[in-house]
Amino acid sequence: MREVCVSYIRWSSASQNDGDSLQRQRERIALYAANNNLRIVNEYRDEAISGTKGFKDRPALQQCLTDCVEDDIDVVLVDDPERLGFGRSLPTAELIAEAFRDQGIRIMSCATQEDLTDNQDPMAVMVRRIKAIIIEFDKQYKFILASAAKARMRARGEFTGGIPPFGSYPHERLALEHLKKLKRVRAVNGAKRCLKWKEIAEKMNNEGFKRRATTYNPHGGPWSALYCRTVWCRTMNRGTTLPKLLLPKWMRKLQNQEAAEDMLRQMVKDGLIQDEKGVAQW
């Protein structure tokens, strides 16, 4: 007769909800159960919860412990030690293991074939903790290196990820070239000044060019002075798209210029400001 057990699955962020993390963990746990004559009777999932979170911040794991005590189940299967927090936060993982160990429940890692609650063998405990510390150090060190590399790329004006700048897609390049052309046009023949951003936006709209489709503008939407200037500055790598002189007076008084700019962008995005009228003269 096969021994009954339960499985525990966790992934870190909401961006993984549609990925293969769930299926990958299920397959490895099912393979381990089949090879060790175990029968999985229930599955517990903590979705979009970081490995650094403690036992109290994992509702599915709490329910798992409660059910195992009530149903007299003494084996919990996890994909690998990182599902408990080993390699992310060693103290957190050890506290979780201790909570299950106090109830006589074993947590088995399918990837490493080890009992994560075992504290009888000092050598096994030492190896498990050293491996967790090395993994945690490696992740933090790689993060520091990646952050430094992105900072150097940004200093050179290179794209470092996130939302691609306008003009990255083929259908946007024609609009971008036309925007650059309008930026060089004089307002009147022989005049010294170029077209204002508001005038450029009107010409872009009159000639049928659309903005990039977003959640807020699923069909692209009309060009505005703010959008024209944002696209221009990001394309030409001219730094901030909202200089202090263009902010309203009450925003200029804020000590944190970035906070003021983010606030104005959010107001525009939420539809609280339309065409920037009464807020700034573009």
C-alpha positions in Angstrom: 0.0 0.0 0.0 1.3 3.4 -1.0 1.9 6.1 1.7 -0.2 9.2 1.3 1.3 12.6 1.1 0.6 16.2 -0.1 2.4 18.6 -2.3 3.3 22.2 -1.8 3.9 24.5 -4.8 5.0 28.2 -4.8 6.2 30.8 -7.3 7.4 34.3 -6.6 5.6 36.8 -8.8 2.4 37.4 -10.6 4.3 37.5 -13.9 4.8 33.7 -13.5 1.1 32.9 -13.3 0.9 32.2 -17.0 4.3 30.5 -17.2 5.3 26.9 -16.8 6.3 27.0 -13.2 3.2 25.2 -12.0 3.4 22.5 -14.6 7.1 22.0 -14.1 6.8 21.6 -10.3 3.8 19.3 -10.6 5.7 17.0 -13.0 8.8 16.7 -10.8 6.7 16.1 -7.7 4.6 13.5 -9.5 7.7 11.7 -10.7 9.2 11.6 -7.2 6.0 10.3 -5.8 5.8 7.5 -8.4 9.4 6.5 -7.8 9.0 6.4 -4.0 5.6 4.6 -3.8 3.8 7.8 -2.6 0.2 8.9 -3.3 -0.5 12.6 -3.5 -4.0 13.3 -2.0 -3.9 17.1 -2.0 -2.0 20.1 -3.5 -1.4 23.5 -1.9 -0.3 26.5 -3.8 1.0 29.9 -2.8 0.8 32.0 -5.9 2.9 35.2 -6.4 4.6 34.9 -2.9 8.3 35.6 -2.6 10.6 33.0 -1.1 11.7 35.5 1.5 8.1 35.6 3.0 7.7 33.8 6.3 5.3 31.2 7.4 2.6 33.7 8.5 2.6 35.2 5.0 1.9 31.9 3.3 -1.8 31.0 3.7 -1.6 27.8 1.6 1.4 26.5 3.6 -0.4 27.3 6.9 -3.5 25.3 5.6 -1.1 22.5 4.5 0.2 22.2 8.1 -3.2 22.3 9.6 -4.6 19.6 7.3 -1.6 17.4 7.7 -2.0 17.4 11.5 -5.8 16.8 11.3 -5.5 14.0 8.6 -2.4 12.4 10.1 -0.2 13.0 7.0 3.5 13.1 7.7 5.0 13.8 4.3 5.0 17.0 2.2 6.6 17.1 -1.2 8.2 20.3 -2.7 9.9 20.7 -6.0 13.2 22.0 -4.5 14.5 23.7 -1.3 13.9 27.2 -2.7 10.1 26.6 -2.4 10.5 26.9 1.3 13.0 29.8 1.1 16.4 28.0 1.1 18.6 30.1 -1.2 16.4 33.2 -0.6 16.2 33.6 3.2 17.8 30.9 5.3 16.3 32.0 8.7 12.8 32.0 7.1 13.3 28.5 5.6 14.6 27.1 8.8 11.6 28.5 10.8 9.2 26.9 8.3 11.0 23.6 8.5 10.9 23.8 12.3 7.2 24.3 12.4 6.6 21.1 10.4 9.3 19.2 12.3 7.6 20.0 15.6 4.5 18.2 14.3 6.4 15.2 13.1 5.9 16.1 9.4 8.7 15.7 6.9 9.2 18.0 3.9 10.9 16.2 1.1 12.7 18.0 -1.8 12.2 16.2 -5.0 15.1 17.9 -6.8 17.7 17.2 -4.2 16.2 14.0 -2.7 16.6 15.2 0.9 14.5 15.7 4.0 14.5 19.5 4.6 13.3 19.0 8.2 16.1 16.6 9.2 18.2 17.9 12.0 19.6 14.6 13.4 22.6 14.5 11.0 24.9 17.5 11.7 26.7 17.0 8.4 23.5 17.0 6.4 22.3 20.1 8.2 25.6 21.9 7.5 25.6 21.0 3.8 22.0 22.1 3.4 22.7 25.5 5.0 25.9 26.1 3.2 24.3 25.4 -0.2 21.5 27.8 0.7 23.9 30.5 1.7 25.9 30.0 -1.6 22.8 30.2 -3.7 21.6 33.3 -1.9 25.0 35.0 -2.3 25.1 34.1 -6.0 21.7 35.6 -6.7 22.5 38.8 -4.9 25.9 39.1 -6.6 24.4 38.6 -10.0 21.8 41.2 -9.3 24.5 43.7 -8.3 26.4 43.0 -11.5 23.3 43.3 -13.7 22.3 46.6 -12.0 25.8 48.0 -12.7 25.7 46.9 -16.3 22.3 48.5 -16.8 23.6 51.7 -15.2 26.5 51.8 -17.7 24.1 51.2 -20.6 21.8 53.9 -19.5 24.7 56.3 -19.3 25.5 55.5 -22.9 21.9 56.1 -23.9 21.2 52.4 -24.7 17.9 50.6 -24.1 18.0 48.5 -21.0 14.7 46.7 -21.0 11.1 47.5 -19.9 8.8 49.3 -22.3 10.5 49.6 -25.7 10.9 53.3 -26.9 8.6 54.6 -29.5 9.9 53.6 -33.0 11.0 50.1 -31.9 8.2 48.5 -33.9 8.0 48.7 -37.8 4.6 50.4 -37.9 5.9 53.2 -35.5 9.0 54.1 -37.5 7.1 56.1 -40.2 5.4 58.2 -37.4 8.7 58.7 -35.7 10.4 59.9 -38.9 7.6 62.3 -39.6 7.8 63.6 -36.0 11.5 64.3 -36.5 10.8 66.0 -39.8 8.1 68.3 -38.2 10.6 69.2 -35.4 12.9 70.7 -38.0 10.1 72.7 -39.8 10.0 76.4 -39.2 6.7 77.8 -38.0 6.7 80.5 -40.8 9.0 80.8 -43.8 12.0 82.8 -42.6 11.0 82.6 -39.0 13.6 81.6 -36.4 11.4 79.5 -34.2 10.4 75.9 -34.9 6.9 74.5 -34.5 5.6 74.3 -30.9 4.8 70.9 -29.6 1.1 71.6 -29.7 1.4 72.5 -33.3 3.3 69.4 -34.1 0.7 67.2 -32.3 -2.1 68.8 -34.4 -0.2 68.0 -37.6 0.5 64.4 -36.5 -3.3 64.0 -35.9 -4.3 65.7 -39.1 -2.1 63.4 -41.1 -3.6 60.3 -39.5 -0.7 59.1 -37.3 -1.7 57.2 -34.1 0.0 56.8 -30.8 1.1 53.4 -29.5 -1.8 51.3 -28.3 -1.8 50.9 -24.5 -4.3 49.8 -21.8 -5.5 53.3 -21.5 -5.6 53.9 -25.3 -6.3 50.5 -26.9 -6.7 52.0 -30.3 -3.7 54.4 -30.1 -5.5 57.7 -29.5 -4.5 61.2 -30.7 -1.1 62.8 -30.2 -0.7 65.4 -27.6 2.0 68.0 -27.0 3.2 66.0 -24.0 3.4 62.7 -25.9 5.3 64.4 -28.8 7.8 65.8 -26.5 8.2 62.6 -24.6 8.8 60.6 -27.7 11.3 63.2 -29.0 13.3 63.4 -25.8 13.5 59.6 -25.4 14.5 59.1 -29.0 17.2 61.8 -28.9 18.4 60.7 -25.4 17.8 64.2 -23.9 17.1 63.0 -20.4 14.0 64.1 -18.5 10.9 64.7 -20.6 9.3 67.2 -18.1 11.7 70.0 -17.3 11.1 72.1 -14.2 9.9 75.1 -16.3 7.1 73.0 -17.7 5.7 71.9 -14.3 3.0 74.0 -12.6 4.2 76.2 -9.7 2.8 74.0 -7.0 4.8 71.0 -8.4 8.0 73.0 -8.8 8.0 73.6 -5.0 8.4 69.9 -4.3 11.9 69.0 -3.4 11.8 65.7 -5.2 11.7 66.6 -8.9 11.2 62.9 -9.9 8.2 62.6 -7.6 6.6 65.7 -9.2 7.2 64.3 -12.7 5.7 61.0 -11.8 2.7 62.7 -10.2 2.0 64.7 -13.4 2.4 61.6 -15.6 -0.1 59.7 -13.4 -2.6 62.5 -13.5 -2.4 62.5 -17.3 -2.7 58.7 -17.4 -5.7 58.7 -15.1 -7.5 61.3 -17.3 -7.5 64.0 -14.6 -5.7 66.3 -17.1 -6.8 66.6 -20.7 -4.4 68.1 -23.3 -2.4 69.5 -20.4 -4.5 72.7 -20.4 -4.3 74.8 -17.3 -1.4 72.8 -16.0 1.5 73.7 -18.2 2.1 75.5 -21.4 3.7 73.2 -23.9 
